[in-house]
């Protein structure tokens, strides 16, 4: 499910969502403790993950490598919860259900271009 050497991230595989909208949904539906555990592990492993992914051509990343990339992207989404808000569903921000990123339609944002 993940590239060799990243098996320690398997407990967090559910964070590997292919679109920003899905990653934000995961962030908003997780408890603060779940978000903190994911954040802590990915902060420890993120540099190694990015180093592993760096030589790969972005358009060719798939399978286990894509899940690792999606986990790195999820870290960027989760960081706001931990570093800024201190809660998974902050009260004074734009409701995440109303946020629909248009770039989720780009070919690398999931399983391909969307109609």
Rosetta blueprint (number, residue, H / E / L):
1 X L
2 X L
3 X L
4 X L
5 X L
6 X L
7 X H
8 X H
9 X H
10 X H
11 X H
12 X H
13 X H
14 X H
15 X H
16 X L
17 X L
18 X L
19 X L
20 X H
21 X H
22 X H
23 X H
24 X H
25 X H
26 X H
27 X H
28 X H
29 X H
30 X L
31 X L
32 X H
33 X H
34 X H
35 X H
36 X H
37 X H
38 X H
39 X H
40 X H
41 X H
42 X H
43 X H
44 X H
45 X H
46 X H
47 X H
48 X H
49 X H
50 X H
51 X H
52 X H
53 X H
54 X H
55 X L
56 X L
57 X L
58 X H
59 X H
60 X H
61 X L
62 X L
63 X H
64 X H
65 X H
66 X H
67 X H
68 X H
69 X H
70 X H
71 X H
72 X H
73 X H
74 X H
75 X H
76 X H
77 X H
78 X H
79 X H
80 X H
81 X H
82 X H
83 X H
84 X H
85 X H
86 X L
87 X L
88 X L
89 X L
90 X L
91 X L
92 X L
93 X L
94 X L
95 X L
96 X H
97 X H
98 X H
99 X L
100 X L
101 X L
102 X H
103 X H
104 X H
105 X H
106 X L
107 X L
108 X L
109 X L
110 X L
111 X L
112 X L
113 X L
114 X L
115 X L
